[in-house]
Amino acid sequence: CSNDMPDVNDLRENYMNYTPDACKNMYTEGQKERIQATLDTIRTYIWSEENLISTGCDPSYSPPFICHVAANLVTLTREICNGNTVRFMDISLNDAPNVNWTFPGGVPASSNEENPEINYPNIGSYDVKLVVSNGTSIDSVTFKEYINVVAPGIGDPLNYMESFDSGIYPPDGIVIKNSDDGITWELDSMAFTSPPSSIRINNLINTNYGSIDEIVLPDFDFTSAPLGENISMKFNWAYAKSDASFSDELIVLLSVDCGATWKQIFYRNQEALATGPTQTTPFVPDSSQWKSADIDLNNYRDESFIQIKLVNVTDGGNNLYIDDIGVEYTTTTAIGDPAKDIFGLNAFPNPFTDVLVIEYLFDLPLNGQLSITDIAGRLIYSQKINNTNNLTPIETATWADGLYVVSISTSERIAIAKVVKGN
């Protein structure tokens, strides 16, 4: 915040502030005096013998009071694909030296390790039980249907493009995860790379530092890409910092095992994330204050179930915008005649304005894919097509003037044509 006159540094290290635990290491003198005065008067029950026995003691407390154990457990991956492994963590209170886990449906089905790793080969929902003891006290906890094991299935075929321009939010297939139920990704019409909208998260007013907000894309089948084509993820972003000393983070994560593990495939913060000048007022980018990501995903082309999510980690920076997310394969075939490809693909009228009609003059199998990209390689339009109708009209009134590449791809061939919007 910057409401002090004159402005001074904020006490982000203070235990009473809304910052991540790793940042906190201090109280002020006034806070310390108030805590001690409260404990010595109206809150004496907190450190009474009765309460210490009832709730357990901190590790530094010495007998005669016995610290009672309290069983508790956690895992970060409660939903997995069959055949994957879950790592459990013992978070019981008062350092119980003896642990006994039970995992119905897991391999192994029991363990005495503090933090065991258990494999689940079969689909279903499974309980987890933990018993802890310290020689003088014992406690147990059972979480019913705590682990959910599912089949990986098959993802959606490529190509994929989301420009956030339909007016539906969140768009079909996209899930917005807001872990703290606070400020999160929202539709924005003030800035975009393709009109009329992008999505934005307002980190400038988000004081829940360290919280994460996710844009989860649909599941993908990369085996749907034709052999020899390059698979990549592309998107545009815009961001400014509110203070030179700290920055929000933008991360892209990918999983091939139903979210049991995630691989970081893109990371930006500080100057690498910023596209505009540092400012304490809300950042609204102009057309020149955007950057483009182009992430090579060819190493995953044999995977039929891929999950991808974009993650914002808040640090009280400024507005972060995302637009035109594409997960696509890009043809390496040379572009032919501007109006008609040798395989019989027509795109007319050329130039076009509000409507572009695609016509194909060859037998098309059921796996035909129509894709249109702009001159920068961004996917603008995509849909499945077949032989039921060889004329496909497309509304193009909102498209920017310029050169576009139209392609129809199947397992047997790729047909390409260039068209121009405007004069």
Beta strands, then each sheet from edge to edge (+ up, - down):
strand 1: 73-74
strand 2: 79-81
strand 3: 84-87
strand 4: 89-90
strand 5: 98-102
strand 6: 110-111
strand 7: 117-120
strand 8: 124-133
strand 9: 138-150
strand 10: 156-157
strand 11: 160-162
strand 12: 175-178
strand 13: 186-188
strand 14: 198-202
strand 15: 212-216
strand 16: 220-221
strand 17: 230-239
strand 18: 249-255
strand 19: 263-269
strand 20: 291-296
strand 21: 307-313
strand 22: 319-330
strand 23: 345-348
strand 24: 355-360
strand 25: 368-374
strand 26: 379-385
strand 27: 391-395
strand 28: 402-409
strand 29: 414-421
sheet 1: 1+ 4-
sheet 2: 2+ 9+ 8- 5+ 6-
sheet 3: 3+ 7-
sheet 4: 10+ 16+
sheet 5: 11+ 22- 14+ 13-
sheet 6: 11+ 22- 17+ 20-
sheet 7: 12+ 15- 21+ 18- 19+
sheet 8: 23+ 24- 27+
sheet 9: 26+ 25- 28+ 29-
end
